[in-house]
């Protein structure tokens, strides 16, 4: 039963999008900690309000690839996108 639910979830777009967001935010937070950068400083660097960065870190803000690239650059990083063949997603 649970394995059926997992297989069902893995076929849904929102399942994969949330995974991407979670991975990005984990790396963002790790880099902020390495740099000892407060959310307010990052917000200023990308032209946003500090509350927006806090919402990203809590997982409640929507953001796109452009903003992801701006955040990465503000943290001295590159945004790298990778695509691999999936063992769980059926070809459409």
ChimeraX attribute file (.defattr): number of C-alpha atoms within 10 A of each C-alpha:
attribute: neighborCount
match mode: 1-to-1
recipient: residues
	/A:1	6
	/A:2	7
	/A:3	8
	/A:4	9
	/A:5	9
	/A:6	11
	/A:7	13
	/A:8	13
	/A:9	13
	/A:10	15
	/A:11	14
	/A:12	11
	/A:13	10
	/A:14	11
	/A:15	13
	/A:16	13
	/A:17	10
	/A:18	12
	/A:19	11
	/A:20	12
	/A:21	17
	/A:22	16
	/A:23	10
	/A:24	17
	/A:25	17
	/A:26	13
	/A:27	12
	/A:28	19
	/A:29	17
	/A:30	12
	/A:31	16
	/A:32	17
	/A:33	11
	/A:34	10
	/A:35	11
	/A:36	11
	/A:37	13
	/A:38	14
	/A:39	19
	/A:40	15
	/A:41	17
	/A:42	19
	/A:43	18
	/A:44	13
	/A:45	14
	/A:46	15
	/A:47	10
	/A:48	13
	/A:49	14
	/A:50	15
	/A:51	13
	/A:52	17
	/A:53	22
	/A:54	16
	/A:55	12
	/A:56	19
	/A:57	18
	/A:58	11
	/A:59	13
	/A:60	11
	/A:61	12
	/A:62	10
	/A:63	11
	/A:64	8
	/A:65	10
	/A:66	10
	/A:67	12
	/A:68	17
	/A:69	15
	/A:70	18
	/A:71	20
	/A:72	19
	/A:73	14
	/A:74	17
	/A:75	17
	/A:76	10
	/A:77	13
	/A:78	13
	/A:79	14
	/A:80	7
	/A:81	6
	/A:82	5
	/A:83	5
	/A:84	5
	/A:85	6
	/A:86	8
	/A:87	6
	/A:88	10
	/A:89	13
	/A:90	8
	/A:91	6
	/A:92	3
